[in-house]
Amino acid sequence: MNKEPEIHVGIMTDVHINFEPGKAYSLDKRKLSPKLKYEALIKDGQICIFADKTEISRGSEITLVSAKKDSSFLLKDVTIGINFHWEQKEDQSFKGNLKFIIEDGKVRAINIVPLEEYLRSVISSEMSATSSPDLLKAHAVISRSWLLAQIEKTKQLAERPGKYQSTIQSEDELIRWYDREDHTGFDVCADDHCQRYQGITKIISQKALKAVDATSGQVLMANEQICDARFSKCCGGISESFDLVWEPVHHSYLTQVIDFERNPDYETDLRIETAAEKWIRNSPEAFCNTNNKEVLSQVLPDFDQATSDFYRWKVTYSQDEIAELIAEKTGIDFGEIKKLEPIERGFSGRLVKLKIVGTKKTLTIGKELEIRRTLSKSHLYSSAFVIDHLDIENEIPQKFVLTGAGWGHGVGLCQIGAAVMGEKGYSYEAILKHYFNGAELERIYK
């Protein structure tokens, strides 16, 4: 690859989308006026564009083209933080072109933008302007690597015969993972499912600009392929293996990493239940075991900074609460919940399989995100937890206490751990080497 690619970012989907084009935008070679109110919706099976309620275009795909590099458009009521506790709507502005497609009977808005421009927004959205330069550079490299790896994977999936399967289901077991198969009409989405991307809505920090420019075209490589570099908020002290979270494919650079300068005194093979119990119920040394507010502010946006118990946390449910929650999330009536039983754990202690034993139904679920979604109104911080069954009455617990570790899937770079490393003076090359075993830095375009 010798040239910077353009990418397609899925911003939002709705029955109708209100938007405002900038001065330099045109549609079907017709210049659009920024003074009019524009709307995209589905009519007679096609996308229709209205300007002040007058139809000006229709088709299966419609693209608004910008004549200037720095011009931008605005999308109204974009949902951010989808399915998270801070989900909200906001108006967002973007550089580049605006494309509309039909997706499941709704309108999908897609931003077509050069990769490095996309990264300037991602790094500013994911990280604070107060972040250390080396943390920002490390994040720029992994974000770039991850995206290019996803684009390549999409091509490979399109060439495979049959439909990509991400669910394994039987009478007694439901194993599901959530990854690239969710997006087929564009390269990447704009929310936490992929990487937070808010265009130029937020201020693009000069630090982020410098980090992206300094690493322009740099990616992580392994086995002559761009690394599918992943990251999460807090690994909890040990990172997880890719194949235990997503599809059962081994990546040599996404395996267990002890998130510290030295190995702890504890047993660190957390696939063993007794080792996981000890690890999770204690607070071992780790880069990401920090309460330093200045460091945390580098990684956590304002709406996440209220969360202070990410390294070790607790959630308590009554019998009624957990039975109702599980029934709501799975659509299955388990009756009263008798037991939540760990069946399989990963290297970080994250549950890969959890058996739910009810008076009416028993089912084993996985992988980690399915478990987190089933046991929370939004998401549990992670699936690295142990369970206390308390106040037993007639063999039925009346209270469940989940004690957990970390925030997110735990694969690849630990953002909070990397922030601490940056503050300690580690270079971005050293940070990447720590979290991605055997991967090498390479510049594939300028």
C-alpha positions as CSV (number, residue, x, y, z in Angstrom):
1,M,0.0,0.0,0.0
2,N,1.7,3.2,-1.1
3,K,-1.2,5.7,-0.8
4,E,-3.4,6.7,2.1
5,P,-6.8,5.1,1.7
6,E,-10.3,6.6,2.0
7,I,-12.6,4.8,4.4
8,H,-16.3,4.6,4.9
9,V,-17.5,5.2,8.4
10,G,-21.1,4.3,9.4
11,I,-22.3,7.2,11.5
12,M,-26.0,6.6,12.2
13,T,-29.2,4.9,11.0
14,D,-32.8,6.0,11.4
15,V,-36.1,6.2,9.6
16,H,-35.2,9.7,8.6
17,I,-32.1,11.8,9.0
18,N,-31.9,15.5,9.2
19,F,-28.7,17.1,8.0
20,E,-27.0,20.4,7.1
21,P,-24.5,20.4,4.2
22,G,-21.8,23.0,4.2
23,K,-21.3,25.6,1.4
24,A,-19.1,23.4,-0.8
25,Y,-21.4,20.4,-1.1
26,S,-23.2,19.3,-4.2
27,L,-25.7,16.5,-5.1
28,D,-25.9,15.2,-8.7
29,K,-23.6,18.2,-9.7
30,R,-26.2,20.5,-8.2
31,K,-24.8,22.9,-5.5
32,L,-26.7,22.6,-2.1
33,S,-27.7,25.7,-0.1
34,P,-26.6,25.6,3.6
35,K,-29.6,27.8,4.4
36,L,-32.2,25.1,3.6
37,K,-33.3,22.2,5.9
38,Y,-32.5,18.8,4.5
39,E,-33.9,15.4,5.3
40,A,-33.2,11.8,4.0
41,L,-35.8,9.1,4.3
42,I,-37.1,6.0,2.6
43,K,-40.0,6.3,0.2
44,D,-41.2,3.6,-2.2
45,G,-38.1,1.5,-1.4
46,Q,-35.7,4.3,-2.3
47,I,-33.7,7.0,-0.5
48,C,-35.3,10.4,-1.0
49,I,-33.6,13.7,-0.2
50,F,-35.8,16.6,0.7
51,A,-34.8,20.3,0.9
52,D,-37.4,22.4,2.8
53,K,-39.8,19.5,2.2
54,T,-39.3,19.5,-1.6
55,E,-37.9,16.3,-3.0
56,I,-34.6,17.0,-4.9
57,S,-33.2,13.5,-5.4
58,R,-33.9,9.8,-5.0
59,G,-32.1,6.5,-5.5
60,S,-30.7,3.3,-3.9
61,E,-27.6,5.2,-2.9
62,I,-27.0,8.9,-2.7
63,T,-23.7,10.7,-2.1
64,L,-23.1,14.4,-1.3
65,V,-19.7,15.5,-2.6
66,S,-17.5,18.2,-1.1
67,A,-15.5,20.4,-3.4
68,K,-13.2,21.5,-0.6
69,K,-11.0,19.6,1.8
70,D,-12.0,21.6,4.8
71,S,-15.7,21.8,4.3
72,S,-18.0,19.9,6.6
73,F,-21.6,18.7,7.0
74,L,-23.7,18.3,10.2
75,L,-25.9,15.3,11.1
76,K,-28.7,15.9,13.6
77,D,-29.4,13.6,16.6
78,V,-26.6,11.1,16.3
79,T,-26.8,8.5,19.1
80,I,-23.5,8.0,20.9
81,G,-22.7,5.4,23.6
82,I,-25.1,2.9,22.2
83,N,-26.4,0.5,24.9
84,F,-24.1,2.1,27.5
85,H,-25.1,3.9,30.7
86,W,-24.3,7.3,29.1
87,E,-26.2,6.8,25.8
88,Q,-27.3,10.2,24.4
89,K,-28.0,12.1,21.2
90,E,-26.0,15.0,19.9
91,D,-25.5,16.9,16.6
92,Q,-22.2,16.1,15.0
93,S,-20.1,17.6,12.2
94,F,-17.8,15.8,9.8
95,K,-15.4,16.6,7.0
96,G,-15.4,14.6,3.8
97,N,-18.3,13.2,1.7
98,L,-21.7,12.1,3.0
99,K,-23.3,8.9,1.6
100,F,-26.8,7.5,2.2
101,I,-27.6,3.8,1.8
102,I,-30.6,1.6,2.7
103,E,-30.0,-0.6,5.7
104,D,-32.8,-2.9,7.1
105,G,-35.5,-0.5,5.8
106,K,-33.8,2.6,7.3
107,V,-31.5,5.3,6.1
108,R,-27.8,4.8,6.9
109,A,-25.5,7.8,6.9
110,I,-21.9,7.1,6.0
111,N,-18.9,9.5,6.1
112,I,-16.3,9.0,3.4
113,V,-13.0,10.4,4.7
114,P,-9.2,9.9,4.4
115,L,-7.8,7.5,6.9
116,E,-5.5,10.0,8.6
117,E,-8.3,12.5,9.0
118,Y,-10.4,9.8,10.6
119,L,-7.6,9.0,13.0
120,R,-7.2,12.6,14.1
121,S,-10.8,12.5,15.3
122,V,-10.6,9.0,16.8
123,I,-7.5,9.9,18.9
124,S,-9.1,13.1,20.1
125,S,-12.4,11.2,20.9
126,E,-10.8,8.2,22.6
127,M,-8.0,10.1,24.5
128,S,-7.7,13.4,26.3
129,A,-5.6,16.3,25.1
130,T,-3.7,15.9,28.3
131,S,-2.4,12.5,27.3
132,S,1.3,11.9,27.1
133,P,2.6,12.1,23.5
134,D,3.8,8.5,23.5
135,L,0.4,7.2,24.6
136,L,-1.2,9.1,21.8
137,K,1.3,7.8,19.3
138,A,0.7,4.2,20.5
139,H,-3.0,4.7,20.1
140,A,-2.7,6.1,16.7
141,V,-0.7,3.1,15.5
142,I,-3.1,0.5,16.9
143,S,-6.2,2.4,15.7
144,R,-4.7,2.6,12.2
145,S,-3.6,-1.1,12.3
146,W,-7.0,-2.3,13.6
147,L,-8.9,-0.4,10.9
148,L,-6.8,-1.6,8.0
149,A,-7.0,-5.2,9.3
150,Q,-10.8,-4.9,9.4
151,I,-11.0,-3.7,5.8
152,E,-8.8,-6.7,4.8
153,K,-11.0,-9.1,6.8
154,T,-14.1,-7.7,5.2
155,K,-12.7,-8.5,1.7
156,Q,-11.8,-12.0,2.9
157,L,-15.3,-12.6,4.3
158,A,-16.8,-11.5,1.0
159,E,-14.8,-14.1,-0.8
160,R,-15.8,-17.0,1.5
161,P,-18.6,-19.2,0.4
162,G,-21.7,-19.1,2.7
163,K,-22.6,-16.8,5.5
164,Y,-20.2,-15.9,8.3
165,Q,-21.3,-17.6,11.5
166,S,-20.8,-16.0,14.9
167,T,-23.3,-18.1,16.8
168,I,-23.1,-21.7,18.0
169,Q,-26.4,-22.8,19.5
170,S,-27.8,-26.1,20.9
171,E,-30.5,-27.0,23.4
172,D,-28.0,-26.6,26.3
173,E,-25.6,-23.9,25.0
174,L,-25.6,-20.5,23.3
175,I,-22.2,-19.2,22.3
176,R,-22.1,-15.9,20.4
177,W,-19.5,-13.3,19.6
178,Y,-19.9,-9.8,18.2
179,D,-17.3,-8.5,15.7
180,R,-16.8,-7.5,12.1
181,E,-19.8,-9.5,10.7
182,D,-22.0,-6.8,12.1
183,H,-20.9,-4.2,9.4
184,T,-21.3,-5.0,5.7
185,G,-22.2,-1.6,4.1
186,F,-19.2,0.3,5.4
187,D,-15.7,-0.2,6.9
188,V,-16.2,0.8,10.5
189,C,-18.9,2.3,12.8
190,A,-18.5,5.5,14.8
191,D,-19.4,4.1,18.2
192,D,-17.6,2.1,20.9
193,H,-18.4,-1.2,19.1
194,C,-15.5,-0.1,16.8
195,Q,-13.8,3.1,17.8
196,R,-15.3,6.4,19.0
197,Y,-15.4,8.8,16.0
198,Q,-17.1,12.1,16.3
199,G,-15.7,13.9,13.2
200,I,-14.8,17.5,14.0
201,T,-17.6,17.8,16.6
202,K,-15.1,17.9,19.4
203,I,-12.0,20.0,19.3
204,I,-9.2,18.1,17.6
205,S,-6.3,18.6,19.9
206,Q,-2.9,19.7,18.7
207,K,-1.3,16.7,20.6
208,A,-3.6,14.3,18.7
209,L,-2.7,15.9,15.4
210,K,1.0,15.6,16.1
211,A,0.7,12.0,17.2
212,V,-1.2,11.0,14.1
213,D,1.2,12.9,11.8
214,A,4.3,11.6,13.6
215,T,3.2,8.0,13.0
216,S,1.5,8.5,9.6
217,G,1.2,5.2,7.8
218,Q,2.7,3.2,10.6
219,V,1.1,-0.1,11.5
220,L,1.9,-3.2,13.6
221,M,2.8,-6.2,11.5
222,A,3.1,-9.9,12.3
223,N,3.5,-12.9,9.9
224,E,3.5,-10.4,7.0
225,Q,0.0,-9.2,7.8
226,I,-1.3,-6.0,9.4
227,C,-2.2,-6.8,13.1
228,D,-5.8,-6.8,14.2
229,A,-4.7,-4.6,17.1
230,R,-7.3,-4.4,19.8
231,F,-7.7,-2.2,22.9
232,S,-9.9,-1.9,26.0
233,K,-10.3,0.5,28.9
234,C,-8.7,-1.7,31.7
235,C,-7.5,-5.3,31.4
236,G,-7.7,-5.8,35.2
237,G,-4.0,-6.8,35.5
238,I,-3.8,-9.5,32.8
239,S,-4.8,-9.2,29.1
240,E,-7.0,-11.7,27.3
241,S,-6.4,-13.9,24.3
242,F,-8.3,-12.9,21.1
243,D,-9.8,-16.3,20.3
244,L,-11.5,-16.5,23.7
245,V,-13.4,-13.3,23.1
246,W,-14.1,-13.3,19.4
247,E,-13.9,-15.9,16.6
248,P,-11.7,-19.0,17.4
249,V,-8.6,-17.7,15.5
250,H,-5.2,-17.5,17.2
251,H,-3.2,-14.3,16.8
252,S,0.3,-14.6,18.2
253,Y,0.4,-10.9,19.1
254,L,-3.0,-11.0,21.0
255,T,-2.3,-13.4,23.9
256,Q,-1.9,-13.1,27.7
257,V,0.2,-10.2,28.9
258,I,1.0,-9.5,32.6
259,D,0.3,-5.8,32.8
260,F,3.3,-4.9,34.9
261,E,7.1,-4.6,35.0
262,R,7.4,-7.9,36.8
263,N,5.3,-11.0,37.4
264,P,3.1,-10.9,40.6
265,D,3.5,-13.4,43.4
266,Y,0.1,-14.9,42.5
267,E,-0.6,-17.7,40.2
268,T,-1.3,-16.0,36.8
269,D,-3.0,-18.8,34.8
270,L,-6.4,-17.5,35.5
271,R,-8.1,-20.3,33.6
272,I,-7.8,-22.2,36.9
273,E,-10.8,-21.3,39.0
274,T,-8.9,-21.0,42.3
275,A,-6.3,-18.7,40.7
276,A,-9.1,-16.6,39.2
277,E,-10.8,-16.4,42.6
278,K,-7.6,-15.1,44.3
279,W,-6.7,-12.7,41.6
280,I,-10.1,-11.1,41.3
281,R,-10.8,-10.9,45.0
282,N,-7.5,-9.1,45.6
283,S,-5.8,-6.1,44.0
284,P,-2.4,-7.1,42.6
285,E,0.1,-4.6,41.3
286,A,-0.4,-3.6,37.6
287,F,0.1,-0.6,35.4
288,C,-3.7,-0.3,35.2
289,N,-4.2,-0.5,39.0
290,T,-4.2,3.3,39.5
291,N,-6.4,6.0,41.1
292,N,-4.3,8.8,39.7
293,K,-6.9,11.2,38.5
294,E,-4.5,13.0,36.1
295,V,-3.7,9.8,34.4
296,L,-7.3,8.6,34.3
297,S,-8.4,11.8,32.7
298,Q,-6.1,11.1,29.8
299,V,-8.2,8.0,28.9
300,L,-11.7,8.6,30.3
301,P,-14.0,11.2,28.8
302,D,-16.0,13.4,31.2
303,F,-19.0,11.0,31.2
304,D,-16.7,8.0,32.2
305,Q,-14.7,9.8,34.9
306,A,-17.5,9.2,37.4
307,T,-16.4,5.5,37.2
308,S,-13.7,5.0,39.8
309,D,-14.1,1.3,40.6
310,F,-13.0,-0.2,37.2
311,Y,-10.0,-2.2,38.4
312,R,-12.0,-4.1,41.0
313,W,-15.8,-3.7,41.3
314,K,-18.9,-5.2,42.8
315,V,-22.5,-5.6,41.6
316,T,-25.3,-7.0,43.8
317,Y,-28.7,-8.4,42.6
318,S,-31.7,-9.8,44.5
319,Q,-33.2,-13.0,43.3
320,D,-36.1,-11.1,41.7
321,E,-33.8,-8.6,40.0
322,I,-31.5,-11.2,38.4
323,A,-34.3,-13.6,37.3
324,E,-36.1,-10.7,35.7
325,L,-32.9,-9.3,34.1
326,I,-31.9,-12.7,32.6
327,A,-35.4,-13.4,31.3
328,E,-35.5,-9.9,29.7
329,K,-32.1,-10.2,28.1
330,T,-32.4,-13.8,26.8
331,G,-36.1,-14.0,26.2
332,I,-36.1,-17.3,28.2
333,D,-38.0,-18.0,31.4
334,F,-35.4,-19.7,33.7
335,G,-37.7,-19.5,36.7
336,E,-35.8,-18.7,39.9
337,I,-32.1,-18.6,39.4
338,K,-30.4,-21.4,41.5
339,K,-26.8,-20.9,40.4
340,L,-24.4,-19.0,38.1
341,E,-21.6,-21.4,37.5
342,P,-18.3,-20.6,35.8
343,I,-17.6,-23.3,33.1
344,E,-14.6,-21.8,31.2
345,R,-12.3,-18.9,31.9
346,G,-9.7,-17.2,29.7
347,F,-6.1,-16.3,30.7
348,S,-7.3,-13.0,32.2
349,G,-10.0,-14.7,34.4
350,R,-12.7,-13.5,32.0
351,L,-15.5,-16.0,31.7
352,V,-15.8,-17.5,28.3
353,K,-18.7,-19.8,29.3
354,L,-21.2,-19.3,32.2
355,K,-23.9,-21.8,33.1
356,I,-27.2,-20.3,34.3
357,V,-29.1,-22.9,36.4
358,G,-32.8,-22.0,36.9
359,T,-35.7,-23.9,38.3
360,K,-37.2,-24.1,34.8
361,K,-34.2,-24.0,32.5
362,T,-30.5,-24.5,32.4
363,L,-28.3,-22.9,29.7
364,T,-24.6,-22.3,29.2
365,I,-23.9,-18.9,27.5
366,G,-20.8,-17.2,26.1
367,K,-18.6,-15.5,25.0
368,E,-17.7,-12.6,27.2
369,L,-19.9,-9.9,25.7
370,E,-22.9,-12.2,25.7
371,I,-22.3,-12.8,29.4
372,R,-21.9,-9.1,30.1
373,R,-25.1,-8.2,28.2
374,T,-27.1,-10.9,29.9
375,L,-26.2,-9.9,33.5
376,S,-26.6,-6.1,33.2
377,K,-29.1,-3.5,32.0
378,S,-26.4,-2.2,29.8
379,H,-23.0,-4.0,30.1
380,L,-21.1,-5.3,33.1
381,Y,-17.6,-3.8,33.1
382,S,-16.2,-7.2,32.2
383,S,-16.8,-10.9,32.3
384,A,-13.9,-11.4,34.8
385,F,-16.0,-11.9,37.9
386,V,-16.6,-14.4,40.7
387,I,-20.1,-15.1,42.1
388,D,-21.3,-15.3,45.7
389,H,-24.6,-17.0,46.2
390,L,-26.0,-15.6,49.5
391,D,-29.1,-15.8,51.7
392,I,-30.1,-19.4,50.6
393,E,-33.8,-20.3,51.2
394,N,-35.0,-23.7,50.1
395,E,-31.8,-24.1,47.9
396,I,-32.6,-20.8,46.2
397,P,-30.1,-17.8,46.7
398,Q,-31.9,-14.6,47.5
399,K,-28.8,-12.5,46.7
400,F,-26.0,-12.7,44.1
401,V,-22.8,-10.6,44.5
402,L,-20.6,-10.4,41.4
403,T,-17.0,-9.3,42.3
404,G,-15.2,-8.3,39.1
405,A,-11.9,-7.1,37.6
406,G,-11.3,-4.7,34.7
407,W,-13.3,-2.8,32.2
408,G,-13.9,-4.1,28.7
409,H,-12.8,-7.3,26.8
410,G,-9.2,-7.0,27.9
411,V,-7.6,-7.9,24.6
412,G,-4.5,-6.1,23.3
413,L,-3.6,-2.6,24.6
414,C,-4.9,-1.6,28.1
415,Q,-5.7,2.1,27.8
416,I,-5.3,2.9,31.4
417,G,-2.2,0.7,31.7
418,A,-0.7,2.4,28.6
419,A,-1.5,5.8,30.1
420,V,0.5,4.9,33.2
421,M,3.4,3.6,31.1
422,G,3.4,6.9,29.1
423,E,3.6,8.9,32.4
424,K,6.4,6.7,33.6
425,G,8.4,7.6,30.5
426,Y,8.0,4.5,28.3
427,S,8.2,5.3,24.5
428,Y,5.3,4.4,22.3
429,E,7.4,1.7,20.7
430,A,7.9,0.2,24.2
431,I,4.2,0.4,25.0
432,L,3.3,-1.4,21.8
433,K,6.0,-4.0,22.4
434,H,4.6,-4.7,25.9
435,Y,1.0,-5.2,24.8
436,F,1.5,-6.9,21.4
437,N,3.9,-9.9,21.6
438,G,6.2,-10.2,18.7
439,A,4.6,-7.5,16.5
440,E,6.8,-5.1,14.6
441,L,6.3,-1.5,13.6
442,E,6.3,-0.8,9.8
443,R,5.4,2.3,7.7
444,I,3.2,1.2,4.8
445,Y,2.5,4.6,3.3
446,K,3.5,8.2,3.9
